């Protein structure tokens, strides 16, 4: 037994020596790893602290009013050196933020802090480049400066000033429409469906495309997208009236598009807004509903007045054009006074806001003709597509951005409204010149498909000044009525 146990004891001792050796190797590797970790973490940090320049700013972002001066504090913690350490500061956009002094000697700075004076120019966002040169080491940091504007007193009162003009104009527009015409549009809403397609499918896509094509900054791009996703506005009804288009269809389209905007605007912003860092935005449902009521209620009252008291409605109709012109002039003048900062807008957003309504007019008319609508309704769809409700877009911009991003985005909305009015005025001028040179164009018809089995209906718009009737002893203009005719025929029924 003793001869047999000797090898077993020798093997046991050998295994113990191997285990001890393995543990010793592991302890050595652990100690080496700790040494490497200390070398990589502690020693380089100490080296950088002694050799590199470390500095930061207070405040993190400087917000300053236009045409004023403020300071940004640079907290400096640099290496101990007897050599001069120079700081050079430059502005990416000197028209937004300027520097009275651009070179500083940090070696002479006390308490490791330096005040750098910044002079604000006009509204905008820019960066200051801080470059510290301490011999062989150069450190560059960017610092953001935001220049905001002091809002004029008329800005907050603008809505209350314009509201009575707009309500009165919508009421006067309603007196020019017969209720049977509105019912006819609702029975065959082909134009309404085409308008909704162009407004909520093509216009947001165009806004996104122009923003990408012109490489707009996020503030400008989101402003363009908000305008392109908005429904039709009350200005479209004014342009429709001046161009002798289908006013009942225009009013119905404005109402329907404003209702659809409650769901379609958030959907458009969800699809396209993420490309510009817009993960979420608060939709102003109250503003949309208020806009819907302010547009619809006065027009319904005007239609009711036309139905119940036509002789009174006739007197109101006489002031439609003066009120509309006064409303347009007031909007433009007050808008320019409040938004003078738009003159500093770069050319890229200006081009995008010009092309957006122009493309809307073209696409709306083209889609209407593709679906074989007559010229009157095609003009109406074109106007409704090209003219968006800037009030809703402006409300969303005010909710989405702080200053000065809000003013930059709002500049896009304002420019878009200006271009809408400008293109519309040119179109109205060209149309009236055409009418003067072609007297036969004064009477146009609107063909409405009434039933699949019955013949189509046409609405004939007669020259209101040539035909009149008498109600209660007073001369009034004959209202536009619907007459049952076959396609291609023209039959006028006088009420």
Number of C-alpha atoms within 10 A of each C-alpha: 5 6 7 8 9 10 10 11 10 10 11 10 11 12 11 11 12 11 12 12 12 12 12 12 12 12 12 12 12 12 12 12 12 12 11 12 12 12 12 11 10 11 12 12 12 10 10 12 14 15 16 16 19 15 16 14 17 12 12 12 13 17 17 22 18 19 15 13 15 14 15 18 16 17 16 18 16 19 15 10 12 7 9 14 20 16 19 16 19 18 21 14 14 16 15 23 28 19 17 9 12 14 16 17 14 19 17 11 12 9 9 14 16 19 14 17 16 21 20 25 21 19 27 24 18 19 19 21 16 20 17 24 18 21 11 7 11 14 14 12 14 15 18 14 22 23 24 25 18 8 11 11 9 14 14 11 10 14 12 11 14 14 13 12 18 21 18 18 28 28 25 28 27 29 28 25 24 20 17 14 18 17 14 17 21 16 13 14 16 17 23 24 15 20 31 24 16 24 30 22 15 19 28 25 19 21 27 25 17 22 24 15 11 14 13 18 14 18 21 29 25 28 29 29 30 28 33 34 29 29 33 28 28 25 25 27 27 23 23 26 20 19 23 18 24 25 27 26 27 31 28 19 30 29 21 18 24 26 15 15 24 18 12 19 22 17 14 22 21 15 13 19 21 12 15 18 11 15 12 12 15 12 21 17 15 11 15 23 16 13 18 19 14 17 22 21 15 21 24 19 16 26 24 18 21 23 16 11 13 21 20 14 21 21 13 19 19 12 13 23 16 11 17 23 13 14 20 16 12 15 19 15 10 15 18 16 12 16 17 10 16 18 12 14 16 11 11 16 25 18 14 26 29 19 16 25 29 18 18 26 24 16 21 28 26 17 19 23 16 10 12 11 21 15 18 20 27 26 25 32 37 28 32 35 35 29 32 30 24 23 19 27 28 22 17 23 27 17 13 17 16 11 15 20 23 20 27 24 28 28 26 28 27 24 23 28 25 18 20 24 19 13 18 25 15 11 16 18 14 12 16 16 11 13 15 11 10 10 9 9 11 15 13 19 21 18 23 23 18 16 11 7 6 11 14 18 24 25 22 19 19 18 14 14 9 8 13 15 13 11 12 8 8 11 13 20 19 20 21 21 19 22 16 18 17 15 13 11 12 17 16 16 14 13 8
